[in-house]
Amino acid sequence: MKSKRWKILVLAVILMTVGAFLFLFKENKLEPTLAGIPFIFWTGLLITVAVVFATFLGSKFFPFEDPKKQ
C-alpha cells in the first residue's frame, strides 16, 4: 500500500510542476491580483507550499528501507 501512495504522490508533484510551468507561470501575467500581489507570485507561493507538503508526506510514505538502519 505504501508503494501505491508513493507513486501517486510522485505523479502529483510531477503534474503540479509541469502544470505550473506550462499553464500558470506566464510571462507578464499580473492580473488577477490578491491583496495587491501579482498572479505569478501568489500562484508560485501556493505551488511551493503544495510541493513542500507533498515532500513531507513523501517522507512518511517512502516505500524503501535503509539497510543500515537497525
N, C-alpha and C positions, 0 to 999 in steps of 0.2 A: 504494500500500500504506500510506503514511503517513496518508492521509486516513481509511482504514478503521480503523486503530489509534486515531486521534484521536477518531473518532465513538464507538468502543467505550469509550474512556476517559471521554469526557464523559458517556455514558449510565451508566457505572458510578458516577461521582461523583454524578450526579443521583439514581440509585437508592439509594445509600448515605445521602445526605442525607434524602431523603423517607422512606426506611425507618426511619432513626434517629428522626426526629421523630414518625412515626406509630406505631411499634411499640416502640422501645427506651426512649425518654425518656418515662416515665410519672411523673406526679406521685405523690410519697410512696412510690415503689418503692425500698426499701432492701435488700431481700433478692434474690438471694443476695449475700453479701459475699465479697471476695477479700482476704485478709490484713487484715481489718477495714475495708476500703474499700468504701463502698456501691456498689451496682449502677450507679447513674446516673453516678458518677464514672469507674469503670473502663471502662464501655462508651463514654462520651464521649471518654475518652483514646484508646481503640482506634480509634474512628471518625476522630478528629483525625489520628492517625498515618497511617491509610489515605489520607485526603484529601491530606495533605502529600506522601506517597509518590506518589500519583496526579498531583499538581501537578508533581513532579519529572519523572515520565515524560511528562507533557504538554509540558514544555519541550523534551523530546527529539523528540517526535512531532508537534509543531506543523506543520501542512501548508503554511503560507503563508510566503513570504519577504519580508523587509524591502526595499522598492525602493531605499532609501538605502544599503543595505549593498553594498559593492564588494568 
